Amino acid sequence: MVKVYAPASIGNINVGFDLLGIAISPISGKLLGDCVSIKMSKKFKITCSGCFSDELPSDLKKNIVWKCWILFSKIIKKDISVSINLEKNMPIGSGLGSSACSIVASLVAMNILFGTPLSSKEILCLMGQLEGEISGSIHYDNVAPCYLGGLQLIIHKKDIISQSIPSFKKWFWIIAWPGTKVSTELSRSLLPNVYSRSICIEHSRNLSSFVHASYTNQSNLAANCMKDLIAEPYRKKILPKFLEAKKLAMNLGALSCGISGSGPTFFSVCQDITKANNIAMWLSKNYLDNDRGFVDICRVDTVGARKIR
């Protein structure tokens, strides 16, 4: 049996809409992500477990693991029965790369079981393709960091899909999922088709400055550039607690705050563990809507998807 873990990720990071994504892991040591186990079997079977397995579709052919297997087996041209279990530990529609976790863990596990017939680039292309089927468009800002780890800049030019850029080791990433869902398709539909010239210029300035600051280890400059001019102005209206959380987190010492991916997860960044704990405590009391919600203090996951059995 092969078992693979794929970590959660924060897409966009305010300044890089569809262009930046970062893999994260809680400092508590818990696995914030999905696991997929696969083994040879006499009969094809897919099972689901985990605390969020009840959110998965009952129709097997709508399960993303099924879609991963159909595509993968078609490419390697082998009709072999396998038994697959998806341990769904990530809430669907959370903005933490839930679908990416399932896709990445599935394809990496399948590739390992069959002796890695697909290269890293080939398998990443498949991940983007499958992610596009769920969200309506191909984007790599969750699957790339989930698969490769670290902070990924999505390039998608010629034969290069993404490349790792330096991340700040002292940063703590505090995430708060309120326990509710936001559809990626709905969230994307809120965005305008046209942006003003001034917004485009400012967005380009912030993104290029953030990348420059990352390479030159200027954490304050990087944090000051983490402004979301593309999505936050339009998505905040469906996140009623977001503006209050942002104001309070900044008052408590956050360097930056934003919407993780399509939402509704809130994230903030700080360099001090005491401040991180204070922000996490406030979010636990004020941002969560139900008992399923959670708050975690994280570091960057530099490994990405990995075999754990």
Secondary structure, 3 states (H helix, E strand, C coil): CEEEEEECEEECCCCCCCCEEEEEEECCCCCCEEEEEEEECCCCEEEEECCCHHHCCCCHHHCHHHHHHHHHHHHHCCCCCEEEEEECCCCCCCCCCHHHHHHHHHHHHHHHHCCCCCCHHHHHHHHHHHHHHHHCCCCCCCHHHHHHCCEEEEEEECCEEEEEECCCCCCEEEEEECCCCCCHHHHHHCCCCCCCHHHHHHHHHHHHHHHHHHHCCCHHHHHHHCCCCCCHHHHHHHCCCHHHHHHHHHHCCCCEEEECCCCCCEEEEECCHHHHHHHHHHHHHHCCCCCCCEEEEEEECCCCCEECC
